[in-house]
Amino acid sequence: NNASLPNILRLNLKRIFDIGQNAFELLRNMRFFFVYYSSMIILPNRLFLNMNRLNMLGFEHNLIEKIQNESFIGLNSCEIVYLNRNRIDSIETDSFKNLPRLKTLYLQRNFIRNLDFLMHSSLSLSFLDLAFNRIERIDFSQFSRLRNLRYLRFENNLINQIGNDSFQNFNKLFDFGISGNRLRSINRKWFNKY
């Protein structure tokens, strides 16, 4: 019964099978929420509906395969999301649209191939880690909104192609990691107007 726990600021859960709808409805003051080693396959929609003070969210070392458009509704203050070490291969296009203050996103060690979800991601995103996935191509259209990126990690993917002008509007990009991929050459056109 979480009615007696409304002042919890941090909650860590381990090895759970399911999180019921409205399970955290009364935990509106929570700032940090983490789930480890669960067998959840899909991150439920609207799970965080009343948790608008949550600052850090983590679903690490789980079996999550899919992130839905409404998975993060209600997380207006969340700045850091850890989704690393799952089995994510599907991220719906508007999944991160409901995280307006998102600054740091960890998605490493998943099965991600498609980056279209980035086209609607938070404008405030400054750190993005996509290392150890299955990404084959990087194209500017996927990053057009992410002009505040300072750190971009793509190590150990399957990247063999980067579109021309892919990083032309990244004036703040400080650290770009792309080692361990299938690239054979570096093209000057990647960094036009950089």
Rosetta silent file (secondary structure, phi, psi, omega in degrees, C-alpha in Angstrom):
SEQUENCE: NNASLPNILRLNLKRIFDIGQNAFELLRNMRFFFVYYSSMIILPNRLFLNMNRLNMLGFEHNLIEKIQNESFIGLNSCEIVYLNRNRIDSIETDSFKNLPRLKTLYLQRNFIRNLDFLMHSSLSLSFLDLAFNRIERIDFSQFSRLRNLRYLRFENNLINQIGNDSFQNFNKLFDFGISGNRLRSINRKWFNKY
SCORE:     score description
SCORE:     0.000 S_00000001
   1 L     0.000  111.965 -178.146    0.000    0.000    0.000 S_00000001
   2 H   -88.179    4.375  177.591    1.730    3.169   -1.163 S_00000001
   3 H   -63.308  -27.954 -178.968   -0.847    5.441    0.556 S_00000001
   4 H   -93.008    4.935 -176.065    1.443    5.540    3.593 S_00000001
   5 L  -123.508   37.161 -173.829    4.567    6.322    1.542 S_00000001
   6 L   -69.311  -12.456 -177.049    3.824    9.627   -0.252 S_00000001
   7 L  -100.818    9.554  177.787    7.150   11.219    0.733 S_00000001
   8 L   -62.462  129.591  178.738    9.462    8.646   -0.831 S_00000001
   9 L  -100.236  -26.408 -178.586   12.078   10.455   -2.922 S_00000001
  10 E  -135.936  134.921  178.484   13.932    7.418   -4.304 S_00000001
  11 E  -135.372  124.397  176.018   12.609    3.973   -5.199 S_00000001
  12 E  -115.293  127.728  178.165   14.703    1.021   -6.422 S_00000001
  13 E  -122.464  143.518 -177.504   12.970   -2.150   -7.590 S_00000001
  14 E  -137.329  137.605  175.055   14.668   -5.381   -8.590 S_00000001
  15 L    57.065   46.553  176.013   13.446   -8.569  -10.298 S_00000001
  16 L   -98.719  157.178 -177.760    9.802   -7.586  -10.695 S_00000001
  17 L   -99.901  -30.789 -174.996    7.481   -9.097  -13.292 S_00000001
  18 L  -156.927  149.039  173.153    4.890   -6.382  -13.715 S_00000001
  19 L  -120.140  117.809 -177.141    4.031   -2.861  -12.595 S_00000001
  20 L   -69.806  154.247  178.004    0.299   -2.277  -12.323 S_00000001
  21 L   -59.718  137.486 -179.381   -1.449    0.732  -13.769 S_00000001
  22 L    63.875   20.190 -178.316   -1.460    3.684  -11.340 S_00000001
  23 L   -60.142  -30.117 -175.561    0.941    1.819   -9.029 S_00000001
  24 L  -113.600   21.503 -175.050    2.799    5.040   -8.210 S_00000001
  25 L   -54.330  -36.005 -176.772   -0.113    7.441   -8.331 S_00000001
  26 L   -91.229   -3.820 -177.671    0.445    8.678   -4.769 S_00000001
  27 L   -94.723   55.788 -174.026    4.234    9.005   -5.029 S_00000001
  28 L   -71.915  -17.787 -178.908    4.127   12.464   -6.560 S_00000001
  29 L   -92.813   -4.031 -176.275    7.228   13.702   -4.707 S_00000001
  30 L   -60.555  137.456 -179.365    9.509   10.952   -5.967 S_00000001
  31 L  -108.945  -30.470 -175.195   12.705   12.245   -7.620 S_00000001
  32 E  -132.183  128.447 -177.854   14.572    9.005   -8.524 S_00000001
  33 E  -137.904  124.667 -177.514   13.054    5.753   -9.797 S_00000001
  34 E  -134.637  139.254  175.284   15.014    2.663  -10.910 S_00000001
  35 E  -127.547  125.711 -179.105   14.032   -0.853  -12.014 S_00000001
  36 E  -123.076  144.953  171.782   16.740   -3.523  -12.464 S_00000001
  37 L    52.815   39.785  176.199   16.652   -7.126  -13.730 S_00000001
  38 L   -92.361  168.391  178.669   12.909   -7.221  -14.353 S_00000001
  39 L  -105.803   19.788  176.871   11.187   -9.365  -16.963 S_00000001
  40 L   -67.115  134.598 -179.420    9.083   -6.518  -18.367 S_00000001
  41 L   -99.798  -34.901  179.434    9.094   -6.564  -22.173 S_00000001
  42 E  -121.442  133.080  174.771    7.207   -3.323  -22.862 S_00000001
  43 E   -72.805  115.781 -173.079    7.523   -0.131  -20.855 S_00000001
  44 L   -60.442  147.401  174.406    3.860    0.484  -19.906 S_00000001
  45 L   -69.753  144.528  171.459    2.008    3.571  -21.128 S_00000001
  46 L    57.199   23.823  179.957    1.187    6.322  -18.646 S_00000001
  47 L   -64.672  -30.118 -173.658    3.007    4.577  -15.787 S_00000001
  48 L  -109.556   28.314 -170.191    4.421    7.902  -14.555 S_00000001
  49 L   -51.871  -41.582 -177.480    1.322   10.021  -15.085 S_00000001
  50 L  -107.788   18.779 -176.489    1.457   11.945  -11.773 S_00000001
  51 L  -103.755   54.629 -174.407    5.202   11.857  -11.198 S_00000001
  52 L   -76.249    1.669  175.046    5.977   15.304  -12.579 S_00000001
  53 L  -103.541   -4.316 -178.632    8.797   15.882  -10.057 S_00000001
  54 L   -62.585  127.619 -177.332   10.768   12.815  -11.088 S_00000001
  55 L  -103.050  -32.245 -175.667   14.258   13.895  -12.153 S_00000001
  56 E  -135.562  129.983 -177.864   15.994   10.588  -12.893 S_00000001
  57 E  -127.394  134.109  179.793   14.511    7.399  -14.345 S_00000001
  58 E  -137.882  125.981  170.305   16.290    4.094  -14.858 S_00000001
  59 E  -125.572   83.122 -175.763   15.245    0.809  -16.426 S_00000001
  60 E  -109.462  148.004  177.355   18.628   -0.944  -16.695 S_00000001
  61 L    57.650   47.426  178.853   19.441   -4.634  -17.188 S_00000001
  62 L  -118.527 -169.358  179.860   15.865   -5.577  -18.073 S_00000001
  63 L  -110.915   18.705 -175.851   14.167   -7.385  -20.959 S_00000001
  64 L   -61.519  129.359 -179.948   12.418   -4.323  -22.404 S_00000001
  65 L  -110.291  -25.179 -172.405   11.989   -4.586  -26.179 S_00000001
  66 E  -137.722  137.398  172.745    9.665   -1.685  -26.952 S_00000001
  67 E  -112.992  125.339 -176.232    9.235    1.942  -25.909 S_00000001
  68 L   -97.531  163.409 -179.101    5.795    3.345  -26.726 S_00000001
  69 L   -57.197  -32.354 -175.929    4.701    6.912  -27.503 S_00000001
  70 L  -104.972   15.093 -179.022    2.977    7.305  -24.137 S_00000001
  71 L   -63.502  -32.108 -173.731    5.568    5.557  -21.958 S_00000001
  72 L  -111.130   15.778  178.732    6.913    8.812  -20.519 S_00000001
  73 L   -60.523  132.661  178.273    3.756   10.931  -20.216 S_00000001
  74 L    99.973   -5.028 -177.532    3.827   12.926  -16.978 S_00000001
  75 L   -98.278   59.130 -175.235    7.611   13.204  -16.653 S_00000001
  76 L   -67.775  -21.710 -177.447    7.847   16.945  -17.250 S_00000001
  77 L  -105.613   -3.228 -174.638   10.865   17.403  -14.942 S_00000001
  78 L   -68.341  125.958 -178.570   12.861   14.302  -15.863 S_00000001
  79 L  -109.955  -22.253 -176.077   16.393   15.173  -17.030 S_00000001
  80 E  -132.425  128.012  177.964   18.160   11.792  -17.050 S_00000001
  81 E  -128.687  126.538  175.968   16.882    8.471  -18.447 S_00000001
  82 E  -107.893  115.194  175.697   18.799    5.177  -18.306 S_00000001
  83 L  -125.995   24.711 -176.330   17.492    2.495  -20.690 S_00000001
  84 L   -77.600  155.813  177.115   20.780    0.680  -21.192 S_00000001
  85 L    59.921   52.241  172.463   21.272   -3.078  -21.241 S_00000001
  86 L  -121.286 -156.576  176.006   17.806   -4.058  -22.391 S_00000001
  87 L  -124.751   31.404 -174.323   16.613   -5.642  -25.634 S_00000001
  88 L   -63.508  121.724  173.823   15.101   -2.503  -27.118 S_00000001
  89 L  -127.558   -4.641 -179.593   14.640   -2.797  -30.857 S_00000001
  90 E  -136.776  119.370  175.198   11.541   -0.628  -31.246 S_00000001
  91 E  -125.994  113.407 -178.906   11.160    2.976  -30.124 S_00000001
  92 L   -63.144  150.388 -170.940    8.008    4.656  -31.364 S_00000001
  93 L   -52.097  -41.839 -176.446    8.557    8.009  -33.080 S_00000001
  94 L   -99.174   18.773 -174.907    7.100   10.233  -30.334 S_00000001
  95 L   -57.280  -40.389 -175.560    8.400    8.239  -27.358 S_00000001
  96 L   -98.990    4.647 -179.857   10.670   10.972  -25.976 S_00000001
  97 L   -63.285  -27.975 -177.292    8.425   13.882  -26.932 S_00000001
  98 L   -88.590   14.710  177.180    6.934   13.857  -23.419 S_00000001
  99 L  -119.643   73.133 -172.721   10.301   14.532  -21.778 S_00000001
 100 L   -65.413  -20.708 -178.306   10.722   18.283  -22.426 S_00000001
 101 L  -107.165   10.957 -177.562   13.662   18.682  -19.997 S_00000001
 102 L   -61.082  124.295  179.177   15.564   15.550  -20.974 S_00000001
 103 L  -113.450  -31.707 -174.361   19.302   16.283  -21.031 S_00000001
 104 E  -130.879  126.419 -178.622   20.898   12.846  -20.760 S_00000001
 105 E  -132.889  117.652  177.696   19.746    9.652  -22.474 S_00000001
 106 E  -103.013  116.022  178.121   21.511    6.305  -22.130 S_00000001
 107 L  -127.253   19.236 -176.490   20.431    3.705  -24.703 S_00000001
 108 L   -70.461  155.858  177.741   23.625    1.663  -25.001 S_00000001
 109 L    60.031   55.652  173.534   23.674   -2.122  -25.273 S_00000001
 110 L  -128.856 -158.660  179.849   20.291   -2.641  -26.907 S_00000001
 111 L  -122.442   32.099 -175.265   19.220   -3.795  -30.394 S_00000001
 112 L   -70.190  131.793  175.611   18.354   -0.371  -31.857 S_00000001
 113 L  -117.066  -37.588 -172.252   18.614   -0.014  -35.654 S_00000001
 114 L  -102.830  134.088 -178.401   16.339    2.916  -36.452 S_00000001
 115 L  -108.722   15.787 -177.766   16.962    6.453  -35.167 S_00000001
 116 H   -60.561  -26.041  178.783   13.731    8.092  -36.333 S_00000001
 117 H   -61.612  -21.071 -179.713   12.666    8.583  -32.715 S_00000001
 118 H   -70.959  -22.292 -177.620   15.344   11.282  -32.448 S_00000001
 119 H   -65.373  -20.133 -179.071   13.429   13.552  -34.827 S_00000001
 120 H  -120.505   17.139 -178.290   10.902   14.307  -32.077 S_00000001
 121 L   -79.521  171.539 -176.450   13.194   14.131  -29.056 S_00000001
 122 L   -59.209  135.786  177.230   13.828   16.870  -26.539 S_00000001
 123 L   -68.526  -20.986 -176.421   15.523   20.014  -27.767 S_00000001
 124 L   -87.261   -2.738 -177.402   17.467   20.189  -24.501 S_00000001
 125 L   -58.813  123.403 -179.810   19.220   16.819  -24.984 S_00000001
 126 L  -117.596  -17.216 -179.822   22.973   17.306  -24.494 S_00000001
 127 E  -133.391  123.649 -179.874   24.204   13.719  -23.922 S_00000001
 128 E  -135.605  120.148 -179.826   23.143   10.744  -26.044 S_00000001
 129 E  -114.859  112.202  178.657   24.716    7.298  -25.745 S_00000001
 130 L  -120.064   24.750 -179.167   23.787    4.776  -28.450 S_00000001
 131 L   -65.849  152.634  176.268   26.914    2.605  -28.196 S_00000001
 132 L    57.804   53.437  173.450   26.668   -1.166  -28.691 S_00000001
 133 L  -123.874 -155.210 -178.350   23.476   -1.256  -30.769 S_00000001
 134 L  -124.813   33.674 -177.701   22.804   -2.313  -34.373 S_00000001
 135 L   -74.810  132.185 -178.434   22.776    1.073  -36.090 S_00000001
 136 L  -109.199  -24.686 -174.080   24.040    0.985  -39.696 S_00000001
 137 E  -141.549  142.199  174.332   23.502    4.537  -40.936 S_00000001
 138 E  -118.099  131.849 -179.477   23.559    8.065  -39.508 S_00000001
 139 L  -135.787  142.640 -176.814   21.681   10.822  -41.328 S_00000001
 140 H   -56.688  -36.832 -176.597   21.264   14.511  -40.486 S_00000001
 141 H   -57.324  -26.643  179.875   17.468   14.393  -40.718 S_00000001
 142 H   -74.362  -20.826 -174.502   17.465   12.237  -37.593 S_00000001
 143 L  -114.714    7.908 -170.804   19.305   14.882  -35.575 S_00000001
 144 L   -57.209  -28.675 -179.524   17.853   18.123  -36.926 S_00000001
 145 L   -90.450  -13.364 -170.783   16.248   19.093  -33.572 S_00000001
 146 L   -95.058   60.492 -175.208   19.167   18.099  -31.339 S_00000001
 147 L   -82.159   -4.800  178.193   21.311   21.195  -31.628 S_00000001
 148 L   -98.824    5.694 -179.614   22.359   21.204  -27.969 S_00000001
 149 L   -61.082  130.184  174.720   24.179   17.871  -28.160 S_00000001
 150 L  -112.178  -31.789 -178.505   27.622   18.011  -26.566 S_00000001
 151 E  -127.917  125.285 -178.963   28.294   14.268  -26.248 S_00000001
 152 E  -135.770  115.800 -173.824   27.260   11.736  -28.876 S_00000001
 153 E  -113.351  121.588  178.235   28.309    8.098  -28.506 S_00000001
 154 L  -128.670   19.877 -175.632   28.001    5.559  -31.356 S_00000001
 155 L   -59.654  146.740  171.966   30.830    3.147  -30.527 S_00000001
 156 L    55.420   50.942  170.323   30.548   -0.512  -31.531 S_00000001
 157 L  -110.360 -157.373  178.596   27.559   -0.377  -33.853 S_00000001
 158 L  -116.372   25.107 -173.275   27.380   -1.515  -37.481 S_00000001
 159 L   -63.582  122.985  175.829   27.701    1.974  -38.989 S_00000001
 160 L  -125.572   -1.088 -178.596   29.026    1.899  -42.540 S_00000001
 161 E  -149.514  133.694  174.170   27.480    5.113  -43.835 S_00000001
 162 E  -126.390  124.641 -178.750   27.141    8.675  -42.600 S_00000001
 163 L   -66.375  150.301  177.018   25.116   11.106  -44.711 S_00000001
 164 L   -59.314  146.895  179.502   26.693   14.341  -45.952 S_00000001
 165 L    60.671   21.614 -177.224   26.181   17.340  -43.671 S_00000001
 166 L   -60.468  -27.344 -176.311   25.091   14.997  -40.869 S_00000001
 167 L  -122.277   26.147 -173.891   26.680   17.196  -38.228 S_00000001
 168 L   -66.111  -27.150 -177.515   26.464   20.624  -39.827 S_00000001
 169 L  -105.916   19.262 -178.108   24.375   22.227  -37.063 S_00000001
 170 L   -99.595   67.918 -178.717   26.178   20.764  -34.081 S_00000001
 171 L   -67.751  -21.829 -177.108   28.099   23.826  -32.935 S_00000001
 172 L   -98.124   -5.126 -177.304   28.111   22.558  -29.337 S_00000001
 173 L   -62.648  123.451 -175.628   29.251   18.985  -30.068 S_00000001
 174 L  -109.991  -38.274 -173.835   32.325   18.333  -27.957 S_00000001
 175 E  -134.058  116.623 -179.164   32.740   14.561  -27.926 S_00000001
 176 E  -123.580  108.982 -178.662   31.778   12.286  -30.830 S_00000001
 177 E  -102.809  122.171 -177.931   32.562    8.588  -30.357 S_00000001
 178 L  -139.602   16.013 -179.267   32.316    6.352  -33.401 S_00000001
 179 L   -69.291  159.684  177.259   35.080    3.768  -33.012 S_00000001
 180 L    75.272   26.394  178.254   34.402    0.065  -33.520 S_00000001
 181 L  -112.349 -168.113 -176.794   32.103    0.479  -36.518 S_00000001
 182 L  -104.132   17.749  178.695   32.363   -0.517  -40.194 S_00000001
 183 L   -68.273  139.846  178.907   33.431    2.855  -41.568 S_00000001
 184 L  -106.967  -22.110 -178.590   36.289    2.711  -44.057 S_00000001
 185 L  -150.905  162.386  177.552   36.897    6.423  -44.590 S_00000001
 186 L  -108.169  132.724 -177.283   36.111    9.854  -43.170 S_00000001
 187 L  -108.422  127.764  179.771   34.326   12.346  -45.399 S_00000001
 188 H   -57.693  -31.272 -176.609   34.919   16.086  -45.003 S_00000001
 189 H   -66.774  -16.530  177.372   31.279   16.735  -46.003 S_00000001
 190 H   -61.352  -32.768 -170.607   30.053   15.214  -42.732 S_00000001
 191 H  -111.005   20.520  176.772   31.252   18.298  -40.926 S_00000001
 192 L   -53.949  138.223  179.593   30.343   21.104  -43.371 S_00000001
 193 L    62.083   18.343 -178.087   29.565   24.350  -41.513 S_00000001
 194 L   -77.876    0.000    0.000   30.723   22.718  -38.275 S_00000001
